[in-house]
Amino acid sequence: MRGSMDKLKVRQGWIMYAIAVSFYFYDFILKLIPSIMMDNIIDRLDITTEQFGFVELSFYSTYIPMQLFCGPILDEYGPKKILPSVIGLCLLGSIISAVTRDYYWYLLARLLIGFGSAFAFVSVLKIASEWLPKRAYPFLSGLTTTFGMLGGIFSESIVPMFNDYDQLYFYSVICSVAVLLIILSVLFVRDGEQHDEPFDLLLILKDIKTVLSRQQIWVAGLIGLAMFSPIQLFVTWAIPFFAHDLAIDKITSGNIASMLFWGTCVFAPIIGWVATRIQHMKSLLLLGNFLSLVGMIMVIFSAHNSVLSAMLLMFLVGAGVSAQPLVFVYATREVDIHLTATAVAATNFIVNLSSLLQPYIGRQLIQVSRSVYSLASWRNALAIIPLLLFINFIFIYILKETQYDNDNS
């Protein structure tokens, strides 16, 4: 009887995981819409490129701070209530984005989308930790990352839709997907434990303090920050860098940059699967960090003779990045199951702090080259990425190894 109940719970868990990871895929598309349709937004809102920068900033101004709060909110009040609510915020932001021609209303829309999107990744791992076997958690962390990367790749195919169809048609598809996700989450998402408490900000702050007081959470977060830096820092500059370095057009440069995502897509679930079958996951972190370091050094500092060699190097870097989701496994092992979402969110908050280095890269480019970005200026500015990866070996050494229970419960 207990066995059949456990199987039913796992089956329900997979359904809920599928719904949550679909939202994470959808979240990546919403996140990248401004970069995909920059010219469209500038023309429609009649704004400058400088004002467009605030469109990007408005998303992250709610997304990054909410990384700290989304975890304890999910832990205290459960995904059953929270998931459809935050998808609803993304839907509202998408509707405003579709109909407005006012700059400030569009900023508000991106604020709402950033707020809702902050819950996507953490919701997936919260559901996985409560409903699916513990042994599967490293694999699911990698698989979740794969879906996020696929969302990034898929978003590139949206560009022709803007050229061939009216914008309202595109947003009608985006909003329809959100409505479908809301319906599915209301019908199928359940809480692993009872959540009847009224909203209590002091309780949420207490959960955050409890998690951030754990040294290993910070170590895991800093490891994740360094390992994710090729995506967080390099991808933004990859297209102009390769266009300059290889003297190629931007479309080809974009294809080279996308190989980083493909490398992560292919290897993240493989790394996660291997992690479930070995005792010491730190070896996978060391291997991934080493591959990313070698790949980034060769990408930035070596001369490339062909587009193919650059693609292979970016795929190598992506393969290294695929070990990064393991840091969330270490983080969740540091806390009780009640605080797993808080641990994931706090770790993800630390990981996203690497975005604060973007202005540094921009200043280095301007400082060295003044007006025209030379190859030397690119190398000087982007050297921060292999430097982070090199220092990261120290943090991986400090990280305490995690052990699994013998059962699969």
Secondary structure, DSSP 8 states (H G I E B T S, - for coil): -HHHHHHHHHHHHHHHHHHHHHHHHHHHHHHHHHHHTHHHHHHHHT--HHHHHHHHHHHHHHHHHHHHHHHHHHHHH-HHHHHHHHHHHHHHHHHHHHH---HHHHHHHHHHHHHHHTTHHHHHHHHHHHHS-GGGHHHHHHHHHHHHHHHHHHHGGGHHHHHHS-HHHHHHHHHHHHHHHHHHHHHH---SS-------HHHHHHHHHHHHT-HHHHHHHHHHHHHHHIIIIIHHHHHHHHHHHHT--HHHHHHHHHHHHHHHHHHHHHHHHHHTT-S-THHHHHHHHHHHHHHHHHHHHS--S-HHHHHHHHHHHHHHHTTTTHHHHHHHTTS-GGGHHHHHHHHHHHHHGGGGGHHHHHHHHHHHHTTS--HHHHHHHHTHHHHHHHHHHHHHHHS------SS--
